[in-house]
């Protein structure tokens, strides 16, 4: 069943609580004591309790990503999202007054609020980064939205800048951070080192870029969120260049590893002053170049190839734009050429050909040229100047135009002056008897020169051959 998805962001009334408690107190999540305890344990470096809850998360992944952070959320958003397709089976969904922002996992909160020493102790106690649920992709939430419909199709459209697809994506609660991206976005170099070393320990060198490249979403600044970024991009966006340099030195690649399905990253900007949700692509190459990082050969090769690809794309776009402009100009000039022919306006034709010499090669196969001797002789002269061949096809086209227009002077000029062949043997293949206007000047000329009968005889011969072929086809079909 064909489905249509439509999301509209009708209003945005945002308020940022930049000095409140770590968790919003006006949401259902806030009454969950687990979230508050995790942040308290992370800040107090309570390894036993953190170990217990992280191991429990690994066994029960359903509610792992459940912790919004007040400072990073835009609250009191007025959303009206509706799914408008088969209303016999679907009911439009309306949502209002929700929180927009990342929902962090317990592990993200450890990376955000704890210390490298605590994380190292957690690893020693048996907590495993790889076994943590949805380590690569978690939740970016509009809390309690109730939306039920989204597909990978919306992700791809959102990544390419489709605002409605993005709204559908977040209403469903897709995408969040990872511990590595969270630590990198916050500039916690020690935490980044601890997570990265654990992630790449024992990995083959060829796998390290992929280990450091899990895609994620993260808070950048109030009202700005980044999607499909890796830790390196998160650090660069927030200008934590020491973190970025460390990740590069450890093997992170600017454009990601080989296993990344879609390397496009984008920013989502939500403006308070005017209801607006804006999607902007992230130019990762420019971020790396502006940071002036020391790049190892493999990373530099990736940047060089990306720069070359970008330049090639720019040249291609410029060429396509220029080609389109030239084609539009040619089409316009041809229309003006045809109008001048229709009006028998020789000065206009002369001006067009003088200012647009290329026009002649694209417009000389017009029967109407044969209707005016002055125009035919002028264009023939211009063709000689440009050394354009006067082909048999052009000759025939002009001749047919002259005959149909009863322009006997053009017919005489073509047959007696221009023709470089024996007209008697060729005239019948160039004209049909129906082209000749009865009792016209052209008919009189052709009768006088004896060419009229050549046309008639050639036409009759063609008709006879056509009838013969039809009869043979009929006999073969009968067999």
C-alpha positions in Angstrom: 0.0 0.0 0.0 1.4 3.3 -1.0 2.0 5.4 2.0 2.7 9.1 2.5 4.5 10.5 5.4 4.1 14.1 6.4 5.4 15.9 9.4 4.9 19.5 10.1 6.6 21.6 12.7 4.0 24.2 13.4 5.3 26.0 16.4 8.3 26.2 18.6 8.2 27.8 22.0 11.5 26.9 23.6 13.0 27.6 27.0 16.5 26.5 28.0 17.2 25.7 31.7 20.9 26.2 31.8 21.3 26.1 35.5 18.8 23.5 36.6 19.4 20.0 38.0 20.9 17.3 35.7 17.5 15.9 34.9 14.4 17.7 33.8 11.8 17.6 36.6 8.8 18.0 34.4 9.1 14.8 32.4 8.1 11.2 33.2 11.8 10.3 33.0 12.6 12.5 36.0 10.5 10.4 38.4 12.7 7.4 37.5 15.2 7.3 40.4 17.6 5.2 38.4 18.6 8.1 36.3 19.4 10.3 39.3 21.3 7.5 41.0 23.5 6.9 37.9 24.6 10.5 37.8 25.2 10.6 41.5 27.2 7.3 41.3 29.1 8.6 38.3 30.0 11.9 40.1 31.0 10.1 43.3 32.9 7.3 41.4 30.8 4.6 42.9 32.3 1.6 41.0 30.3 -1.2 42.7 26.9 0.4 41.9 27.9 1.4 38.4 29.2 -2.0 37.7 25.9 -3.5 38.8 23.7 -1.2 36.7 25.9 -1.4 33.6 25.9 -5.2 33.7 22.1 -5.2 34.2 21.8 -2.9 31.1 23.7 -5.5 29.1 21.1 -8.1 30.1 18.1 -5.9 29.6 18.7 -3.4 26.8 15.1 -2.2 26.4 15.3 0.9 28.6 19.1 1.6 28.4 18.7 5.0 26.7 16.4 6.9 29.1 18.3 9.9 30.5 17.8 13.4 29.0 19.9 16.3 30.4 18.2 19.5 31.1 21.0 21.8 29.9 21.0 20.1 26.5 17.3 19.9 25.9 14.9 22.4 24.4 11.7 22.1 26.4 8.1 23.1 25.8 8.2 22.4 22.1 4.8 22.5 20.5 4.9 19.7 17.9 2.0 18.7 15.7 3.1 15.6 13.9 0.6 13.7 11.8 0.7 10.7 9.6 -1.5 11.4 6.6 -2.0 8.3 4.5 -4.7 5.5 4.9 -7.0 7.1 7.5 -9.1 3.9 7.6 -6.3 2.1 9.4 -4.2 5.0 10.8 -5.2 7.8 13.1 -3.4 11.1 12.9 -1.0 11.6 15.9 -0.8 14.9 17.7 2.0 15.7 20.1 2.6 18.8 22.1 4.9 20.1 24.8 7.8 17.6 24.6 11.5 17.6 25.2 13.9 17.6 22.3 17.4 16.3 22.9 19.6 13.2 23.3 18.5 10.4 25.7 21.8 9.2 27.2 22.5 5.7 28.3 23.9 4.8 31.7 27.3 4.3 30.0 27.0 7.8 28.4 26.4 9.3 31.8 29.5 7.6 33.2 31.5 9.1 30.3 30.0 12.5 30.9 30.1 12.8 34.7 32.7 10.4 36.0 36.5 10.0 35.7 38.9 7.9 33.6 40.0 6.1 36.8 36.4 5.1 37.6 35.9 3.8 34.0 39.2 1.8 34.2 37.9 0.3 37.4 34.7 -0.6 35.7 36.5 -2.3 32.9 38.6 -4.3 35.4 35.3 -5.3 37.2 34.1 -7.0 34.0 32.0 -4.2 32.3 32.5 -4.7 28.5 32.0 -1.8 26.1 31.3 -4.1 23.2 28.5 -6.0 24.9 26.7 -2.8 25.9 23.3 -2.7 24.2 23.1 -0.6 21.0 26.6 0.8 21.6 26.6 2.3 18.1 23.0 3.7 17.9 20.8 4.6 20.8 18.0 7.2 21.2 17.5 10.8 20.3 14.2 11.6 21.7 11.1 13.8 21.7 9.8 12.3 25.0 6.4 10.6 25.0 5.6 11.5 21.5 3.5 8.4 20.8 4.6 8.4 17.2 4.8 4.8 15.8 5.9 5.1 12.2 9.4 5.6 10.8 11.6 3.7 8.4 15.2 3.7 7.2 13.9 5.7 4.3 13.4 8.7 6.6 16.9 8.4 7.9 18.4 8.6 4.4 16.1 11.5 3.5 17.0 13.3 6.8 20.7 12.9 6.2 20.2 14.5 2.8 18.5 17.5 4.4 14.8 16.5 4.5 13.3 18.3 7.5 10.1 16.4 7.5 11.9 13.1 7.4 14.1 14.3 10.4 11.0 15.2 12.4 9.6 11.7 11.7 12.9 10.2 12.8 13.1 12.0 16.1 9.4 11.5 16.9 10.1 7.8 16.7 13.1 8.3 19.0 16.0 7.3 16.9 19.7 8.1 17.3 21.8 9.0 20.3 25.3 9.4 21.5 27.9 6.8 22.4 30.3 7.0 25.4 33.2 7.9 23.1 31.3 10.6 21.2 29.9 11.9 24.5 33.4 12.2 26.0 34.8 13.7 22.8 32.0 16.3 22.5 32.6 17.4 26.1 36.4 17.6 25.6 37.2 15.0 28.3 40.5 13.9 26.9 41.3 11.5 29.7 37.9 9.8 29.3 38.4 9.6 25.5 41.7 8.0 26.0 40.3 5.4 28.4 37.4 4.5 26.1 39.4 4.5 22.9 42.2 2.3 24.3 39.6 -0.2 25.5 37.8 -0.1 22.1 40.9 -0.7 20.0 42.8 -3.0 22.4 43.4 -6.3 20.6 42.0 -4.9 17.3 43.9 -5.3 14.1 45.3 -2.1 12.8 42.9 -2.2 9.8 39.9 -2.4 12.1 40.9 0.6 14.4 39.3 3.3 12.2 36.0 1.4 12.4 36.3 0.9 16.1 36.6 4.7 16.5 33.8 5.5 14.0 30.5 4.4 15.5 27.9 7.0 14.2 26.0 8.9 16.9 24.0 12.0 17.7 25.1 14.6 20.2 24.4 18.0 21.8 26.7 20.7 20.4 25.3 23.9 21.9 21.8 25.1 22.9 19.5 24.4 20.0 22.1 22.7 17.9 22.4 18.9 17.6 24.7 16.8 15.4 23.8 13.6 13.7 25.7 10.7 12.2 29.0 12.0 13.6 31.9 10.1 15.0 34.0 11.1 18.0 36.5 13.0 15.9 33.8 15.1 14.3 32.2 15.8 17.7 35.6 17.0 19.1 36.1 19.2 16.0 32.6 20.7 16.2 33.2 21.8 19.8 36.8 22.9 19.0 38.4 20.3 21.4 41.5 20.0 19.2 43.6 18.1 21.7 40.9 15.3 21.7 40.8 15.4 17.9 44.6 15.1 17.5 44.6 12.2 20.0 42.0 10.4 18.0 43.8 11.0 14.7 47.0 9.8 16.3 45.3 6.6 17.4 44.0 5.8 13.9 40.7 7.6 13.5 40.0 8.6 9.9 38.4 12.0 9.2 35.8 10.5 6.9 35.3 7.3 8.9 36.1 3.7 8.5 35.3 1.3 5.7 32.2 -0.2 7.4 30.3 3.1 7.7 27.2 2.8 5.5 26.5 6.5 5.2 29.3 8.9 6.1 27.2 12.0 5.7 26.9 14.0 8.9 24.6 16.9 9.5 23.6 19.6 12.0 20.0 20.3 13.1 19.4 23.8 14.3 16.3 24.8 16.2 15.8 28.5 16.5 13.8 30.1 19.3 13.2 33.5 17.7 11.2 32.0 14.8 9.7 28.5 14.6 12.3 26.9 12.4 14.0 23.5 12.1 17.0 23.7 9.8 19.3 21.0 8.6 22.9 21.8 7.5 25.5 19.3 6.2 28.8 19.1 8.1 31.9 19.8 6.0 34.2 17.4 7.9 37.1 18.1 5.5 37.0 21.8 6.3 36.8 21.1 10.0 40.0 19.0 9.8 41.8 21.6 7.6 40.8 24.5 9.8 42.0 22.6 12.9 45.5 22.3 11.3 45.9 18.8 12.8 48.9 16.6 12.1 47.7 13.9 9.8 49.3 10.5 9.3 49.5 9.3 5.6 46.3 7.4 5.6 44.2 10.3 7.0 45.9 12.8 4.7 45.2 10.5 1.7 41.5 10.5 2.7 41.4 14.3 3.0 43.2 14.7 -0.4 40.8 12.4 -2.1 37.8 14.2 -0.6 39.2 17.6 -1.6 39.8 16.2 -5.2 36.3 14.7 -5.2 34.8 18.0 -4.1 36.6 19.9 -6.7 35.6 17.4 -9.4 32.0 17.7 -8.3 32.2 21.5 -8.3 33.6 21.4 -11.9 30.9 19.0 -12.9 28.2 21.2 -11.5 29.7 24.3 -13.1 30.0 22.4 -16.4 26.4 21.2 -16.2 25.3 24.7 -15.4 27.2 26.2 -18.3 25.9 23.5 -20.7 22.4 24.1 -19.6 22.8 27.9 -20.0 24.3 27.4 -23.5 21.5 25.0 -24.5 18.8 27.4 -23.3 20.5 30.2 -25.2 20.7 28.0 -28.3 17.0 27.1 -28.0 16.1 30.8 -27.6 18.2 31.8 -30.6 16.7 29.0 -32.8 13.2 30.3 -31.8 14.3 33.8 -32.9 15.8 32.3 -36.1 12.6 30.5 -36.9 10.5 33.6 -36.3 12.8 35.7 -38.6 12.3 33.0 -41.3 8.6 33.1 -40.8 8.6 36.9 -41.2 11.1 36.8 -44.1 13.2 39.2 -42.0 16.7 39.1 -43.6 18.3 41.8 -41.4 17.2 39.9 -38.2 18.7 36.6 -39.6 21.9 38.4 -40.5 22.2 39.9 -37.0 21.5 36.5 -35.3 24.2 34.7 -37.4 26.7 37.5 -36.9 26.3 37.4 -33.1 25.8 33.7 -32.8 27.8 31.9 -35.5 27.1 28.5 -34.0 23.5 29.0 -34.7 23.9 28.3 -38.4 24.9 24.7 -38.0 21.9 24.1 -35.8 19.3 25.8 -37.9 20.1 25.3 -41.6 17.8 22.3 -42.1 14.7 24.3 -42.3 12.3 23.9 -45.3 11.2 27.5 -44.8 14.6 28.7 -46.0 13.6 27.5 -49.5 10.6 29.8 -49.6 12.7 33.0 -50.0 15.5 33.4 -52.6 17.2 36.2 -50.7 17.3 34.3 -47.5 18.4 31.0 -49.2 21.3 32.7 -51.0 22.4 34.6 -47.9 22.5 31.5 -45.7 24.3 29.6 -48.5 26.9 32.3 -48.5 27.3 32.2 -44.7 27.7 28.5 -44.8 30.5 28.9 -47.3 32.2 31.4 -45.0 31.9 28.9 -42.1 32.9 26.1 -44.4 29.8 24.1 -43.5 29.0 21.3 -46.0 26.0 21.8 -48.2 24.8 18.2 -48.0 22.3 16.5 -50.2 19.9 16.4 -47.2 20.0 20.2 -46.9 19.6 20.6 -50.7 16.5 18.3 -50.6 15.0 20.1 -47.6 15.4 23.5 -49.2 14.0 22.2 -52.5 11.0 20.7 -50.9 10.3 24.0 -49.1 10.7 26.0 -52.3 8.3 23.6 -54.2 5.6 23.7 -51.5 5.9 27.5 -51.3 5.8 27.8 -55.1 9.1 29.7 -54.9 10.1 29.1 -58.6 13.1 31.4 -58.3 14.6 29.3 -55.5 13.8 26.1 -57.4 15.5 27.4 -60.5 18.5 28.6 -58.4 18.9 25.3 -56.7 18.6 23.1 -59.8 20.5 25.2 -62.2 23.1 26.9 -60.1 23.7 24.9 -56.9 23.1 21.3 -57.9 26.4 19.4 -58.5 24.7 16.3 -60.0 22.5 15.3 -62.9 19.1 16.7 -61.8 17.1 14.4 -64.1 18.2 11.3 -62.4 17.8 12.6 -58.8 14.8 14.9 -58.9 12.3 12.0 -58.5 13.9 10.8 -55.2 13.8 14.3 -53.8 10.2 15.2 -54.4 6.8 13.7 -54.2 4.1 14.5 -56.7 2.0 15.7 -53.8 4.7 18.4 -53.0 3.9 20.1 -56.3 1.0 22.6 -56.1 -1.3 22.0 -59.1 -1.2 24.8 -61.8 1.7 26.5 -59.9 4.7 28.3 -61.3 6.9 25.4 -60.0 4.8 22.8 -61.9 5.0 24.9 -65.0 8.8 25.1 -64.6 9.2 21.4 -64.1 7.0 20.6 -67.1 9.0 23.0 -69.2 12.3 21.4 -68.2 10.9 17.9 -68.5 11.6 17.2 -64.8 7.9 16.9 -63.9 7.7 13.6 -65.6 10.8 12.3 -63.8 9.0 13.1 -60.5 5.8 11.4 -61.6 7.6 8.3 -63.0 9.8 7.9 -59.9 6.7 8.2 -57.7 4.9 5.6 -59.7 7.9 3.3 -59.5 8.1 3.7 -55.7 4.4 3.0 -55.4 4.7 -0.1 -57.6 7.6 -1.4 -55.5 5.7 -0.8 -52.3 2.6 -2.7 -53.6 4.9 -5.6 -54.7 6.5 -5.8 -51.3 3.1 -5.8 -49.6 1.9 -8.6 -51.9 5.0 -10.7 -51.1 4.5 -10.1 -47.4 0.9 -11.2 -47.7 1.9 -14.4 -49.6 4.5 -15.3 -46.9 2.0 -14.8 -44.2 -0.5 -17.0 -46.0 2.0 -19.9 -46.1 
